[in-house]
Amino acid sequence: MDLQLFLTLGLMSYAAAVGFMAVITAAQDRGTWLLICAAAVGTGLFGLLVLPEWAALLTALVVVPGLLVPIALMRIVQNRMMMSRWRDAARSARLLASLHPSRRAVFEADLAEAIAQAEETGDTESLRVLARDNKDGLAHVIEPLILSREDRWDDVLAATDATAQISPDALVLRIRALGETGKVDEMAATFAANRSRLAMTGLAYGELFVASFLGRGDAVDVLLGGPLRMLEAETRAYWRAIAAAYATSATVAASGREALASLGATSRRPSTRLAARRHADLAGRAALLSDQAQALGQTIADDAKRRALDVRARPTRLTDMPLTIVLIILNLGAFAAAVALGGAEDIGTLVGLGALWPPFVTELGQWWRLVTAAFLHFGPVHLVANMLALLVFGRIIEATYGTARLALVYGIGILVSSGLVLALMLHEAPQSHGVYLGASGAIFALFGAETARMLKAWRTHRDAADGRHLMLLIFIMGLQTLVDLAVPEISLTAHLSGFLTGAILGLLIAPRETRGSRVEIA
């Protein structure tokens, strides 16, 4: 496989996927992101048509500083903010703004610096100066933040009454303010009605606030151990104490109020001390909730736990994917054998090791080649691409479906994709056979199984996060189909048949939630 073509198409596909995510998540500054994504795709097309030997480098010169580095910096800024390392967050945000000099990026860098100063001085003067001097029409974002740090939650509600309709940040703050002011019925209803507008960290924070003020300590523990695990220790202790204080159990509520009283005396933040003392003086409100609010609370808690426990949100552990590791080792072993016996790009060596060559199957009865072909790869680029995909989707399927079902999907994916490729070869060119090899027919079966799992999850829960993930999977499949059509050596038949096989199997067996010879490669 041509390395320049492979890398260029990979970078272009990545840029297209980032742009698609920016649209479906209504990301801040999505106009800037879409412009950079379009520039990356355009550069890739220009390189492939005009300067094919430099196409990958030219595309990388747009993708790396325009997308890869800013996305990494966004993650760093987010993590530093969660850890309350505001000076570090401000420096990273300033670097991000230099790469993405949009109005929003510059403002967020200024805001991080103002919060860092406020943390150091213990007051909100730096934030008020920023609000007064801001010329970009974003001052409305700062005022609710100032009021929240002063524990003035009724004023936060007034300040976010209009902005919550247009700003996800204001919406999250309003949800908390409703809980802080005891309007827990309205808080739960507001979150339930608007959660489709929240994505990723904003959604996790919204779930945290709702679960805490409804006394759902179980959901709070899961969130703080999952998507919000980077929050500093004192912040985690505060929200656990809030959830306990508003629990239905009198014993748990008493322990929560004791924890809040301790935080009210010892916290290093004035805002935390004020809030903790106020909540410590209040009785639990759980018994006063309406039936509707309690039902919403149960649904929200279940969704929070389900999403936080999803394999995609967990650190990778080898114990979650033993068969995936075995399959990768088998593929690496087959590649090493090919290199040792004559070369991983030598057709004779690959056929000798078990690649699918139709005459050997139909005339000599070597049907085992339908399986062995899936463990051989034509060169290192082909191997690395497939093994990375197997690592991603194998981990997900093995952790969600189980090892036995992974083996079933992978095995049937091999047989169906190899069988259809063989049938197509015999039908289209019975006298001029190609060689077929590669794991991606089976890998696309895993892709199809994951798509089916997300479809079933979305149909069951109607969760916006599941819907967005499902849309992304379908978009990626569409991109892959375009790539397959553009590169003759890639087997569209293997990919589509594998995907459809996995999707059908996924719909059937997805676990119920309690929780001259050319080389045609796949």
C-alpha positions as CSV (number, residue, x, y, z in Angstrom):
1,M,0.0,0.0,0.0
2,D,1.3,3.4,-0.9
3,L,2.5,5.1,2.3
4,Q,1.8,8.7,1.1
5,L,-1.7,7.8,0.0
6,F,-2.4,6.0,3.2
7,L,-1.2,8.8,5.5
8,T,-2.8,11.5,3.4
9,L,-6.2,9.8,3.4
10,G,-5.9,9.1,7.1
11,L,-5.2,12.7,7.9
12,M,-8.0,13.9,5.7
13,S,-10.4,11.4,7.3
14,Y,-9.4,12.6,10.8
15,A,-10.0,16.2,9.8
16,A,-13.4,15.4,8.4
17,A,-14.4,13.5,11.6
18,V,-13.3,16.4,13.7
19,G,-15.4,18.8,11.7
20,F,-18.4,16.4,11.9
21,M,-18.0,16.2,15.7
22,A,-17.8,20.0,15.9
23,V,-21.1,20.3,14.1
24,I,-23.1,17.6,16.0
25,T,-21.8,18.7,19.4
26,A,-22.4,22.4,18.6
27,A,-18.8,23.1,19.8
28,Q,-17.7,26.5,20.8
29,D,-15.9,28.2,17.8
30,R,-17.1,25.5,15.5
31,G,-16.7,27.9,12.6
32,T,-13.0,28.1,13.3
33,W,-12.8,24.3,13.6
34,L,-14.7,23.8,10.3
35,L,-12.5,26.2,8.5
36,I,-9.3,24.4,9.6
37,C,-10.9,21.0,8.8
38,A,-11.8,22.2,5.3
39,A,-8.2,23.5,4.8
40,A,-6.8,20.1,5.8
41,V,-9.1,18.2,3.4
42,G,-8.4,20.7,0.6
43,T,-4.6,20.5,1.2
44,G,-4.8,16.7,1.1
45,L,-6.6,16.8,-2.2
46,F,-4.2,19.3,-3.7
47,G,-1.2,17.2,-2.6
48,L,-2.6,14.0,-4.0
49,L,-3.4,15.7,-7.4
50,V,-0.4,18.0,-7.8
51,L,2.4,16.9,-5.4
52,P,1.7,13.2,-4.6
53,E,5.2,12.6,-3.1
54,W,4.6,15.4,-0.6
55,A,0.9,15.0,0.0
56,A,1.1,13.5,3.5
57,L,3.6,16.2,4.7
58,L,1.6,19.1,3.3
59,T,-1.6,17.7,4.9
60,A,0.2,17.1,8.2
61,L,1.4,20.8,8.2
62,V,-2.2,21.8,8.5
63,V,-3.6,18.9,10.7
64,V,-0.9,18.9,13.4
65,P,-0.8,22.6,14.4
66,G,-4.4,23.2,13.4
67,L,-6.1,20.1,14.9
68,L,-4.0,17.6,16.8
69,V,-2.1,20.1,19.0
70,P,-5.1,22.3,19.8
71,I,-7.2,19.3,20.7
72,A,-4.4,18.0,23.0
73,L,-4.1,21.5,24.5
74,M,-7.9,21.6,25.1
75,R,-7.7,18.3,27.0
76,I,-4.8,19.7,29.1
77,V,-6.6,23.0,29.8
78,Q,-9.7,21.0,30.9
79,N,-7.7,18.7,33.1
80,R,-5.8,21.5,34.7
81,M,-9.1,23.4,35.4
82,M,-10.6,20.3,37.1
83,M,-7.5,20.0,39.2
84,S,-7.8,23.8,40.1
85,R,-4.3,24.4,38.6
86,W,-5.4,27.6,37.1
87,R,-2.0,29.1,36.3
88,D,-1.1,26.0,34.3
89,A,-4.5,26.1,32.7
90,A,-4.0,29.8,31.8
91,R,-0.7,29.1,30.1
92,S,-2.0,26.2,28.1
93,A,-5.1,28.3,27.1
94,R,-2.9,31.1,25.9
95,L,-0.9,28.7,23.8
96,L,-4.2,27.3,22.4
97,A,-5.3,30.8,21.6
98,S,-2.1,31.4,19.6
99,L,-3.0,28.5,17.4
100,H,-6.7,29.3,17.3
101,P,-6.8,33.1,17.6
102,S,-10.6,33.2,17.7
103,R,-12.6,35.6,19.9
104,R,-13.7,32.7,22.1
105,A,-10.2,31.2,22.5
106,V,-8.6,34.5,23.5
107,F,-11.4,35.2,25.9
108,E,-11.1,31.8,27.6
109,A,-7.4,32.4,28.0
110,D,-8.1,35.7,29.7
111,L,-10.8,34.1,31.8
112,A,-8.4,31.4,33.0
113,E,-5.8,34.0,34.0
114,A,-8.5,36.0,35.9
115,I,-9.7,32.9,37.8
116,A,-6.1,32.1,38.6
117,Q,-5.7,35.5,40.1
118,A,-9.0,35.3,42.0
119,E,-7.9,32.0,43.5
120,E,-4.7,33.6,44.7
121,T,-6.3,36.7,46.2
122,G,-9.5,35.1,47.5
123,D,-11.7,37.7,45.9
124,T,-13.4,38.3,42.5
125,E,-11.9,41.7,41.6
126,S,-9.8,40.2,38.7
127,L,-13.0,38.7,37.2
128,R,-14.9,42.0,37.5
129,V,-12.0,43.8,35.8
130,L,-12.2,41.3,32.9
131,A,-16.0,41.8,32.7
132,R,-15.7,45.5,32.6
133,D,-12.8,45.6,30.1
134,N,-14.2,42.9,27.8
135,K,-14.9,44.3,24.3
136,D,-16.1,41.1,22.6
137,G,-19.6,40.8,24.0
138,L,-18.8,37.8,26.2
139,A,-19.0,39.6,29.6
140,H,-22.4,37.9,30.2
141,V,-20.4,34.7,30.7
142,I,-18.4,36.2,33.6
143,E,-21.1,37.7,35.7
144,P,-22.8,34.4,36.7
145,L,-19.4,33.0,37.5
146,I,-18.6,35.9,39.8
147,L,-21.9,35.5,41.6
148,S,-21.4,31.8,42.0
149,R,-18.0,32.3,43.6
150,E,-19.7,34.7,46.0
151,D,-22.4,32.1,46.8
152,R,-25.2,34.3,45.5
153,W,-27.2,31.7,43.7
154,D,-30.5,33.6,43.5
155,D,-28.6,36.2,41.6
156,V,-27.0,33.5,39.4
157,L,-30.6,32.4,38.4
158,A,-31.5,35.9,37.4
159,A,-28.2,36.4,35.5
160,T,-28.7,33.1,33.6
161,D,-32.4,33.4,32.8
162,A,-31.7,34.5,29.2
163,T,-28.1,33.3,28.6
164,A,-29.0,29.7,29.5
165,Q,-31.0,29.6,26.3
166,I,-27.9,30.3,24.2
167,S,-24.9,29.2,26.2
168,P,-24.2,25.6,27.4
169,D,-21.9,27.1,30.1
170,A,-24.7,29.2,31.4
171,L,-27.1,26.3,31.3
172,V,-24.8,24.1,33.5
173,L,-24.4,27.0,36.0
174,R,-28.2,27.5,36.1
175,I,-28.8,23.8,36.8
176,R,-26.5,24.1,39.8
177,A,-28.1,27.3,40.9
178,L,-31.5,25.7,40.9
179,G,-30.1,22.9,43.2
180,E,-28.3,25.4,45.4
181,T,-31.5,27.4,45.9
182,G,-33.6,24.4,46.8
183,K,-35.6,24.3,43.5
184,V,-34.8,20.7,43.0
185,D,-37.9,19.8,41.1
186,E,-37.2,22.5,38.6
187,M,-33.5,21.6,38.5
188,A,-34.3,18.0,37.5
189,A,-36.8,19.1,34.9
190,T,-34.5,21.7,33.4
191,F,-31.7,19.1,33.1
192,A,-34.0,16.5,31.6
193,A,-35.3,19.0,29.0
194,N,-31.9,20.3,28.0
195,R,-29.4,17.6,28.3
196,S,-29.3,17.1,24.5
197,R,-27.6,20.5,24.4
198,L,-24.8,19.4,26.7
199,A,-21.8,17.4,25.6
200,M,-18.9,15.6,27.3
201,T,-17.7,17.5,30.3
202,G,-20.7,19.9,30.4
203,L,-23.0,16.9,30.5
204,A,-21.0,15.2,33.2
205,Y,-21.1,18.4,35.4
206,G,-24.9,18.7,34.8
207,E,-25.3,15.1,35.9
208,L,-23.1,15.7,39.0
209,F,-25.2,18.6,40.1
210,V,-28.5,16.9,39.6
211,A,-27.4,13.6,41.3
212,S,-25.9,15.5,44.2
213,F,-28.9,17.6,45.1
214,L,-31.2,14.6,44.6
215,G,-29.1,12.7,47.1
216,R,-27.9,10.1,44.6
217,G,-24.5,9.3,46.1
218,D,-24.2,6.2,44.0
219,A,-24.3,8.2,40.7
220,V,-22.0,10.8,42.2
221,D,-19.4,8.2,43.1
222,V,-19.5,6.8,39.5
223,L,-19.1,10.3,38.0
224,L,-16.2,11.2,40.2
225,G,-14.5,8.0,39.4
226,G,-15.1,8.3,35.7
227,P,-15.5,11.4,33.5
228,L,-14.8,13.8,36.4
229,R,-12.0,11.8,38.0
230,M,-9.6,14.7,37.5
231,L,-11.4,17.0,40.0
232,E,-9.2,17.8,42.9
233,A,-9.8,16.0,46.2
234,E,-11.5,18.8,48.0
235,T,-14.0,19.3,45.2
236,R,-14.8,15.6,45.1
237,A,-15.2,15.6,48.9
238,Y,-17.6,18.5,48.7
239,W,-20.0,16.9,46.1
240,R,-19.9,13.6,48.0
241,A,-20.9,15.5,51.1
242,I,-23.7,17.3,49.3
243,A,-25.1,14.0,47.9
244,A,-25.0,12.5,51.4
245,A,-26.6,15.5,53.1
246,Y,-29.6,15.3,50.8
247,A,-29.9,11.5,50.9
248,T,-33.2,9.8,52.0
249,S,-31.4,8.0,54.8
250,A,-31.3,10.0,58.0
251,T,-28.0,8.4,59.0
252,V,-26.4,9.2,55.6
253,A,-27.8,12.7,55.7
254,A,-26.3,13.3,59.1
255,S,-22.9,12.1,58.0
256,G,-23.1,14.4,55.0
257,R,-23.9,17.4,57.1
258,E,-21.0,16.6,59.4
259,A,-18.7,16.5,56.3
260,L,-20.0,19.8,55.1
261,A,-19.5,21.4,58.5
262,S,-15.9,20.2,58.4
263,L,-15.4,21.7,54.9
264,G,-17.0,24.9,56.0
265,A,-14.3,25.3,58.6
266,T,-11.3,24.0,56.8
267,S,-11.7,24.7,53.0
268,R,-9.1,27.0,51.5
269,R,-11.6,28.5,49.2
270,P,-14.0,31.2,50.6
271,S,-16.8,30.1,48.1
272,T,-16.6,26.5,49.3
273,R,-16.6,27.5,53.0
274,L,-19.7,29.6,52.4
275,A,-21.6,27.0,50.5
276,A,-20.6,24.1,52.8
277,R,-21.7,26.0,55.9
278,R,-25.0,26.9,54.3
279,H,-25.8,23.3,53.3
280,A,-24.7,21.9,56.6
281,D,-27.4,24.0,58.3
282,L,-30.1,22.6,56.0
283,A,-32.1,19.4,56.5
284,G,-32.3,16.9,53.7
285,R,-34.9,17.8,51.1
286,A,-35.3,14.3,49.5
287,A,-38.6,13.7,51.2
288,L,-40.1,16.9,49.7
289,L,-39.4,15.9,46.1
290,S,-42.4,15.3,43.8
291,D,-42.9,11.9,42.4
292,Q,-41.9,13.3,38.9
293,A,-38.7,14.7,40.2
294,Q,-37.8,11.4,42.0
295,A,-38.5,9.5,38.7
296,L,-36.3,12.0,36.8
297,G,-33.6,11.7,39.4
298,Q,-33.6,7.9,39.0
299,T,-33.4,8.2,35.2
300,I,-30.6,10.7,35.4
301,A,-28.7,8.7,37.9
302,D,-29.0,5.6,35.8
303,D,-27.9,7.4,32.7
304,A,-24.9,8.9,34.5
305,K,-23.8,5.6,35.8
306,R,-24.4,3.8,32.5
307,R,-22.3,6.4,30.5
308,A,-19.6,6.7,33.1
309,L,-19.2,2.9,33.3
310,D,-19.0,2.6,29.5
311,V,-15.8,0.9,28.3
312,R,-14.9,4.0,26.3
313,A,-14.7,6.1,29.5
314,R,-12.4,3.6,31.3
315,P,-8.7,3.3,31.2
316,T,-7.4,0.5,29.0
317,R,-6.7,-2.7,31.0
318,L,-5.3,-5.9,29.5
319,T,-7.6,-8.0,31.6
320,D,-10.6,-6.5,29.7
321,M,-9.4,-7.8,26.4
322,P,-7.5,-11.1,26.5
323,L,-8.7,-12.4,23.2
324,T,-8.0,-9.1,21.5
325,I,-4.4,-9.3,22.7
326,V,-4.2,-12.9,21.5
327,L,-5.5,-11.9,18.0
328,I,-3.0,-9.1,17.8
329,I,-0.1,-11.4,18.8
330,L,-1.2,-14.0,16.1
331,N,-1.2,-11.3,13.4
332,L,2.2,-10.0,14.5
333,G,3.5,-13.6,14.5
334,A,2.2,-14.2,11.0
335,F,3.8,-10.9,9.8
336,A,7.1,-11.9,11.4
337,A,7.0,-15.3,9.7
338,A,6.3,-13.6,6.3
339,V,9.3,-11.3,6.8
340,A,11.6,-14.2,7.8
341,L,10.5,-16.4,4.9
342,G,10.8,-14.0,2.1
343,G,9.2,-10.6,2.8
344,A,5.8,-9.3,3.9
345,E,5.3,-7.8,0.4
346,D,6.3,-10.9,-1.5
347,I,3.2,-12.5,-3.1
348,G,4.7,-16.0,-3.2
349,T,5.6,-15.9,0.4
350,L,2.2,-14.7,1.4
351,V,0.4,-17.3,-0.7
352,G,2.6,-20.0,0.8
353,L,1.6,-18.9,4.3
354,G,-2.1,-19.0,3.6
355,A,-3.2,-15.9,1.6
356,L,-6.5,-16.4,-0.3
357,W,-5.7,-17.3,-3.9
358,P,-8.8,-18.7,-5.6
359,P,-7.3,-21.6,-7.7
360,F,-5.8,-23.1,-4.5
361,V,-9.3,-22.9,-2.9
362,T,-11.5,-24.1,-5.7
363,E,-9.1,-26.6,-7.4
364,L,-7.1,-27.9,-4.4
365,G,-9.9,-27.6,-1.8
366,Q,-7.8,-25.4,0.5
367,W,-10.8,-23.8,2.2
368,W,-8.8,-23.0,5.3
369,R,-7.4,-20.1,3.4
370,L,-10.6,-18.2,4.0
371,V,-9.4,-18.0,7.7
372,T,-5.6,-17.9,7.4
373,A,-5.8,-15.0,4.9
374,A,-7.3,-12.8,7.7
375,F,-4.0,-13.1,9.7
376,L,-1.6,-12.0,6.9
377,H,-0.8,-8.4,5.9
378,F,0.8,-6.8,2.9
379,G,3.6,-4.7,4.4
380,P,3.9,-2.8,7.7
381,V,1.5,0.0,6.8
382,H,-1.3,-2.5,6.3
383,L,-0.4,-4.3,9.5
384,V,-0.2,-1.2,11.7
385,A,-3.5,0.2,10.4
386,N,-5.4,-3.0,11.1
387,M,-3.8,-3.7,14.5
388,L,-4.7,-0.2,15.7
389,A,-8.3,-0.7,14.6
390,L,-8.4,-4.1,16.2
391,L,-7.0,-2.7,19.5
392,V,-9.8,0.0,19.6
393,F,-12.8,-2.1,18.5
394,G,-11.6,-5.4,20.0
395,R,-11.3,-3.7,23.5
396,I,-14.8,-2.2,23.2
397,I,-16.5,-5.4,22.0
398,E,-14.7,-7.7,24.4
399,A,-15.5,-5.5,27.4
400,T,-19.2,-5.1,26.4
401,Y,-20.1,-8.3,24.6
402,G,-17.7,-10.6,26.3
403,T,-14.8,-12.8,25.1
404,A,-17.0,-15.5,23.7
405,R,-19.2,-13.2,21.7
406,L,-16.1,-11.3,20.4
407,A,-14.8,-14.7,19.1
408,L,-18.2,-15.3,17.4
409,V,-18.4,-11.9,15.7
410,Y,-14.7,-12.0,14.7
411,G,-14.9,-15.5,13.4
412,I,-18.1,-15.1,11.4
413,G,-16.8,-11.8,10.1
414,I,-13.7,-13.6,8.7
415,L,-15.8,-16.3,7.0
416,V,-18.4,-14.0,5.5
417,S,-16.0,-11.3,4.2
418,S,-13.5,-13.8,2.9
419,G,-16.3,-15.9,1.3
420,L,-17.9,-13.0,-0.5
421,V,-14.5,-11.7,-1.7
422,L,-13.8,-15.2,-3.1
423,A,-17.2,-15.3,-4.8
424,L,-16.7,-11.9,-6.3
425,M,-13.2,-12.8,-7.6
426,L,-14.6,-16.0,-9.2
427,H,-17.5,-14.2,-10.8
428,E,-15.7,-11.1,-12.1
429,A,-12.4,-12.6,-13.3
430,P,-12.3,-16.4,-13.2
431,Q,-9.2,-16.5,-15.3
432,S,-7.2,-13.7,-13.7
433,H,-7.2,-14.1,-10.0
434,G,-6.0,-11.7,-7.4
435,V,-4.7,-12.4,-3.9
436,Y,-6.8,-11.4,-0.8
437,L,-5.4,-11.0,2.7
438,G,-5.9,-8.8,5.8
439,A,-7.9,-8.7,9.0
440,S,-10.1,-5.7,8.3
441,G,-13.1,-7.8,7.2
442,A,-13.3,-9.2,10.7
443,I,-12.4,-5.8,12.2
444,F,-15.3,-4.2,10.3
445,A,-17.5,-6.9,11.8
446,L,-16.5,-5.5,15.2
447,F,-17.2,-2.0,14.0
448,G,-20.6,-3.2,12.9
449,A,-21.3,-4.8,16.2
450,E,-20.4,-1.6,18.1
451,T,-22.7,0.4,15.8
452,A,-25.5,-2.1,16.5
453,R,-24.8,-1.8,20.3
454,M,-25.0,2.0,20.1
455,L,-28.2,1.9,18.0
456,K,-29.8,-0.4,20.6
457,A,-28.6,1.9,23.4
458,W,-30.0,5.0,21.7
459,R,-33.4,3.4,20.9
460,T,-33.6,2.3,24.6
461,H,-32.5,5.5,26.3
462,R,-32.8,8.2,23.7
463,D,-29.7,9.6,25.2
464,A,-28.1,12.5,23.1
465,A,-24.6,11.2,23.9
466,D,-25.4,7.8,22.5
467,G,-27.0,9.5,19.4
468,R,-23.9,11.6,18.8
469,H,-21.7,8.5,19.0
470,L,-23.9,6.6,16.7
471,M,-23.9,9.4,14.2
472,L,-20.1,9.5,14.4
473,L,-19.8,5.8,13.7
474,I,-22.0,6.0,10.7
475,F,-20.1,9.0,9.4
476,I,-16.8,7.1,9.8
477,M,-18.2,4.2,7.9
478,G,-19.2,6.6,5.1
479,L,-15.7,8.0,5.0
480,Q,-14.2,4.6,4.9
481,T,-16.4,3.7,1.9
482,L,-15.2,6.7,0.0
483,V,-11.6,5.7,0.8
484,D,-12.3,2.2,-0.4
485,L,-13.7,3.5,-3.6
486,A,-10.6,5.7,-4.1
487,V,-8.0,3.0,-3.5
488,P,-8.3,0.0,-5.8
489,E,-6.2,-2.3,-3.6
490,I,-8.7,-2.0,-0.6
491,S,-11.5,-4.4,-0.7
492,L,-14.8,-2.6,-0.4
493,T,-16.6,-5.9,-0.5
494,A,-14.7,-7.2,2.6
495,H,-15.4,-4.0,4.5
496,L,-19.1,-3.7,3.7
497,S,-19.8,-7.4,4.2
498,G,-17.9,-7.4,7.5
499,F,-19.7,-4.4,8.7
500,L,-23.1,-5.7,7.8
501,T,-22.3,-9.1,9.3
502,G,-21.2,-7.5,12.6
503,A,-24.3,-5.2,12.7
504,I,-26.7,-8.1,12.2
505,L,-24.9,-10.2,14.8
506,G,-24.8,-7.2,17.2
507,L,-28.6,-6.7,16.9
508,L,-29.1,-10.4,17.7
509,I,-26.5,-11.0,20.5
510,A,-25.7,-7.6,22.0
511,P,-26.0,-8.2,25.8
512,R,-29.0,-6.7,27.5
513,E,-28.0,-3.7,29.7
514,T,-28.1,-4.3,33.4
515,R,-25.5,-2.2,32.5
516,G,-1.1,-9.7,-13.0
517,S,-1.8,-10.5,-9.7
518,R,-2.9,-7.6,-7.8
519,V,-3.1,-7.6,-4.0
520,E,-6.6,-6.9,-2.7
521,I,-6.3,-6.1,1.0
522,A,-8.8,-5.7,3.8
